[in-house]
Amino acid sequence: MYLRSPDEYHFHRRRFTQKYRNKQKVVRSLWFSMSLVVLAFPMPHVAVFVALFTTFLSFCILDETE
């Protein structure tokens, strides 16, 4: 049977945990909602600001440091 998670010393192990997958779902919904904002206000400066801010929030959410 194939295991869904790598061994405990694998450097990408955190990406296979349920906690990290839940964070990915949050980030995915964040990007979807921000894309709706960009579609609602189709101005270049709004699109750039929203993209940069969403990228920052995504990195903050997915960050694993304590």
OpenMM code with the backbone's topology and positions (N, CA, C; nanometers):
from openmm import Vec3, app, unit

residues = "MET TYR LEU ARG SER PRO ASP GLU TYR HIS PHE HIS ARG ARG ARG PHE THR GLN LYS TYR ARG ASN LYS GLN LYS VAL VAL ARG SER LEU TRP PHE SER MET SER LEU VAL VAL LEU ALA PHE PRO MET PRO HIS VAL ALA VAL PHE VAL ALA LEU PHE THR THR PHE LEU SER PHE CYS ILE LEU ASP GLU THR GLU".split()
positions = [
    Vec3(0.0850, -0.1181, 0.0000),
    Vec3(0.0000, 0.0000, 0.0000),
    Vec3(0.0889, 0.1235, 0.0000),
    Vec3(0.0499, 0.2223, -0.0759),
    Vec3(0.1263, 0.3460, -0.0880),
    Vec3(0.0937, 0.4398, 0.0283),
    Vec3(0.1965, 0.4882, 0.0950),
    Vec3(0.1774, 0.5815, 0.2055),
    Vec3(0.1619, 0.7232, 0.1527),
    Vec3(0.0719, 0.7989, 0.2114),
    Vec3(0.0477, 0.9358, 0.1660),
    Vec3(0.1518, 1.0335, 0.2198),
    Vec3(0.2203, 1.0006, 0.3274),
    Vec3(0.3189, 1.0927, 0.3838),
    Vec3(0.4582, 1.0312, 0.3745),
    Vec3(0.5578, 1.1136, 0.3453),
    Vec3(0.6952, 1.0621, 0.3387),
    Vec3(0.7500, 1.0344, 0.4787),
    Vec3(0.8701, 0.9834, 0.4845),
    Vec3(0.9287, 0.9529, 0.6145),
    Vec3(0.9503, 1.0808, 0.6950),
    Vec3(0.9784, 1.0644, 0.8235),
    Vec3(0.9845, 1.1787, 0.9148),
    Vec3(1.1001, 1.2736, 0.8870),
    Vec3(1.1987, 1.2349, 0.8103),
    Vec3(1.3124, 1.3220, 0.7814),
    Vec3(1.3036, 1.3868, 0.6430),
    Vec3(1.1957, 1.3644, 0.5738),
    Vec3(1.1790, 1.4224, 0.4410),
    Vec3(1.1552, 1.5731, 0.4541),
    Vec3(1.2198, 1.6528, 0.3698),
    Vec3(1.2118, 1.7977, 0.3849),
    Vec3(1.0785, 1.8566, 0.3392),
    Vec3(0.9959, 1.7813, 0.2695),
    Vec3(0.8631, 1.8284, 0.2306),
    Vec3(0.7525, 1.7616, 0.3117),
    Vec3(0.7853, 1.7046, 0.4249),
    Vec3(0.6869, 1.6317, 0.5048),
    Vec3(0.5705, 1.7210, 0.5478),
    Vec3(0.5988, 1.8453, 0.5812),
    Vec3(0.4938, 1.9359, 0.6286),
    Vec3(0.3859, 1.9583, 0.5235),
    Vec3(0.4218, 1.9462, 0.3958),
    Vec3(0.3249, 1.9689, 0.2889),
    Vec3(0.2213, 1.8580, 0.2805),
    Vec3(0.2440, 1.7466, 0.3476),
    Vec3(0.1521, 1.6333, 0.3419),
    Vec3(0.0639, 1.6226, 0.4658),
    Vec3(0.0808, 1.7135, 0.5612),
    Vec3(0.0000, 1.7068, 0.6824),
    Vec3(-0.1370, 1.7677, 0.6579),
    Vec3(-0.2324, 1.7272, 0.7384),
    Vec3(-0.3687, 1.7788, 0.7247),
    Vec3(-0.3743, 1.9272, 0.7608),
    Vec3(-0.2956, 1.9685, 0.8575),
    Vec3(-0.2928, 2.1098, 0.8973),
    Vec3(-0.2486, 2.1977, 0.7807),
    Vec3(-0.1459, 2.1552, 0.7098),
    Vec3(-0.0957, 2.2329, 0.5969),
    Vec3(-0.1956, 2.2325, 0.4815),
    Vec3(-0.2610, 2.1213, 0.4594),
    Vec3(-0.3616, 2.1153, 0.3525),
    Vec3(-0.4806, 2.2067, 0.3831),
    Vec3(-0.5165, 2.2178, 0.5100),
    Vec3(-0.6226, 2.3108, 0.5474),
    Vec3(-0.5797, 2.4550, 0.5218),
    Vec3(-0.4536, 2.4844, 0.5494),
    Vec3(-0.4019, 2.6181, 0.5206),
    Vec3(-0.4028, 2.6454, 0.3705),
    Vec3(-0.3734, 2.5446, 0.2917),
    Vec3(-0.3777, 2.5614, 0.1467),
    Vec3(-0.5198, 2.5918, 0.0991),
    Vec3(-0.6178, 2.5300, 0.1614),
    Vec3(-0.7569, 2.5583, 0.1256),
    Vec3(-0.7938, 2.7024, 0.1586),
    Vec3(-0.7446, 2.7517, 0.2719),
    Vec3(-0.7702, 2.8909, 0.3094),
    Vec3(-0.7068, 2.9846, 0.2080),
    Vec3(-0.5831, 2.9556, 0.1694),
    Vec3(-0.5134, 3.0398, 0.0719),
    Vec3(-0.5834, 3.0340, -0.0634),
    Vec3(-0.6289, 2.9180, -0.1029),
    Vec3(-0.7004, 2.9049, -0.2304),
    Vec3(-0.8282, 2.9880, -0.2303),
    Vec3(-0.9029, 2.9855, -0.1208),
    Vec3(-1.0253, 3.0661, -0.1138),
    Vec3(-0.9929, 3.2150, -0.1056),
    Vec3(-0.8812, 3.2502, -0.0433),
    Vec3(-0.8373, 3.3899, -0.0391),
    Vec3(-0.8066, 3.4408, -0.1792),
    Vec3(-0.7323, 3.3613, -0.2567),
    Vec3(-0.7001, 3.4014, -0.3937),
    Vec3(-0.8263, 3.4113, -0.4787),
    Vec3(-0.9195, 3.3208, -0.4595),
    Vec3(-1.0437, 3.3255, -0.5364),
    Vec3(-1.1230, 3.4516, -0.5041),
    Vec3(-1.1347, 3.4836, -0.3758),
    Vec3(-1.2114, 3.6026, -0.3386),
    Vec3(-1.1423, 3.7306, -0.3843),
    Vec3(-1.0100, 3.7338, -0.3793),
    Vec3(-0.9387, 3.8526, -0.4259),
    Vec3(-0.9462, 3.8668, -0.5781),
    Vec3(-0.9553, 3.7553, -0.6479),
    Vec3(-0.9723, 3.7662, -0.7933),
    Vec3(-1.1100, 3.8230, -0.8276),
    Vec3(-1.2088, 3.7958, -0.7442),
    Vec3(-1.3400, 3.8573, -0.7642),
    Vec3(-1.3345, 4.0081, -0.7402),
    Vec3(-1.2532, 4.0507, -0.6439),
    Vec3(-1.2347, 4.1943, -0.6198),
    Vec3(-1.1714, 4.2597, -0.7418),
    Vec3(-1.0719, 4.1950, -0.7994),
    Vec3(-1.0063, 4.2499, -0.9184),
    Vec3(-1.1044, 4.2553, -1.0356),
    Vec3(-1.1884, 4.1548, -1.0489),
    Vec3(-1.2884, 4.1576, -1.1558),
    Vec3(-1.3937, 4.2659, -1.1321),
    Vec3(-1.4229, 4.2947, -1.0064),
    Vec3(-1.5211, 4.3984, -0.9750),
    Vec3(-1.4651, 4.5381, -0.9990),
    Vec3(-1.3345, 4.5554, -0.9764),
    Vec3(-1.2685, 4.6846, -0.9959),
    Vec3(-1.1525, 4.6664, -1.0928),
    Vec3(-1.1794, 4.6642, -1.2222),
    Vec3(-1.0745, 4.6329, -1.3213),
    Vec3(-0.9822, 4.7511, -1.3526),
    Vec3(-0.9096, 4.7950, -1.2508),
    Vec3(-0.8119, 4.9021, -1.2695),
    Vec3(-0.6737, 4.8451, -1.2410),
    Vec3(-0.5735, 4.8825, -1.3183),
    Vec3(-0.4400, 4.8237, -1.3007),
    Vec3(-0.3812, 4.8439, -1.1611),
    Vec3(-0.3981, 4.9622, -1.1038),
    Vec3(-0.3392, 4.9846, -0.9720),
    Vec3(-0.4095, 4.9024, -0.8639),
    Vec3(-0.5374, 4.8779, -0.8785),
    Vec3(-0.6089, 4.7921, -0.7837),
    Vec3(-0.5632, 4.6475, -0.8000),
    Vec3(-0.5468, 4.6042, -0.9238),
    Vec3(-0.5043, 4.4663, -0.9493),
    Vec3(-0.3648, 4.4398, -0.8938),
    Vec3(-0.2737, 4.5352, -0.9125),
    Vec3(-0.1370, 4.5182, -0.8615),
    Vec3(-0.1372, 4.5171, -0.7092),
    Vec3(-0.2099, 4.6093, -0.6483),
    Vec3(-0.2155, 4.6140, -0.5021),
    Vec3(-0.2750, 4.4859, -0.4445),
    Vec3(-0.3850, 4.4407, -0.5016),
    Vec3(-0.4512, 4.3192, -0.4523),
    Vec3(-0.3607, 4.1976, -0.4699),
    Vec3(-0.2919, 4.1889, -0.5827),
    Vec3(-0.2029, 4.0745, -0.6070),
    Vec3(-0.0871, 4.0729, -0.5075),
    Vec3(-0.0261, 4.1882, -0.4844),
    Vec3(0.0856, 4.1934, -0.3895),
    Vec3(0.0391, 4.1662, -0.2470),
    Vec3(-0.0739, 4.2231, -0.2092),
    Vec3(-0.1257, 4.2021, -0.0741),
    Vec3(-0.1666, 4.0566, -0.0526),
    Vec3(-0.2283, 3.9961, -0.1523),
    Vec3(-0.2696, 3.8563, -0.1416),
    Vec3(-0.1489, 3.7635, -0.1356),
    Vec3(-0.0446, 3.7960, -0.2104),
    Vec3(0.0785, 3.7173, -0.2033),
    Vec3(0.1382, 3.7239, -0.0637),
    Vec3(0.1415, 3.8444, -0.0060),
    Vec3(0.1923, 3.8619, 0.1301),
    Vec3(0.1101, 3.7807, 0.2297),
    Vec3(-0.0223, 3.7892, 0.2200),
    Vec3(-0.1074, 3.7127, 0.3112),
    Vec3(-0.0900, 3.5622, 0.2931),
    Vec3(-0.0712, 3.5187, 0.1709),
    Vec3(-0.0520, 3.3755, 0.1452),
    Vec3(0.0748, 3.3241, 0.2114),
    Vec3(0.1822, 3.4011, 0.1983),
    Vec3(0.3066, 3.3608, 0.2634),
    Vec3(0.2928, 3.3628, 0.4151),
    Vec3(0.2204, 3.4587, 0.4686),
    Vec3(0.1997, 3.4643, 0.6136),
    Vec3(0.1192, 3.3448, 0.6631),
    Vec3(0.0182, 3.3064, 0.5893),
    Vec3(-0.0660, 3.1937, 0.6305),
    Vec3(0.0106, 3.0621, 0.6216),
    Vec3(0.0871, 3.0434, 0.5153),
    Vec3(0.1565, 2.9164, 0.4943),
    Vec3(0.2900, 2.9067, 0.5683),
    Vec3(0.3313, 3.0140, 0.6329),
    Vec3(0.4591, 3.0140, 0.7035),
    Vec3(0.4548, 2.9154, 0.8202),
    Vec3(0.5611, 2.8405, 0.8376),
    Vec3(0.5664, 2.7371, 0.9412),
    Vec3(0.6523, 2.7756, 1.0616),
    Vec3(0.7067, 2.8960, 1.0624),
    Vec3(0.7908, 2.9354, 1.1756),
    Vec3(0.7043, 2.9635, 1.2968),
    Vec3(0.7620, 2.9494, 1.4107),
    Vec3(0.6883, 2.9690, 1.5364),
    Vec3(0.7135, 3.1057, 1.5929),
] * unit.nanometer
topology = app.Topology()
chain = topology.addChain("A")
for resn in residues:
    res = topology.addResidue(resn, chain)
    for name in ("N", "CA", "C"):
        topology.addAtom(name, app.Element.getBySymbol(name[0]), res)
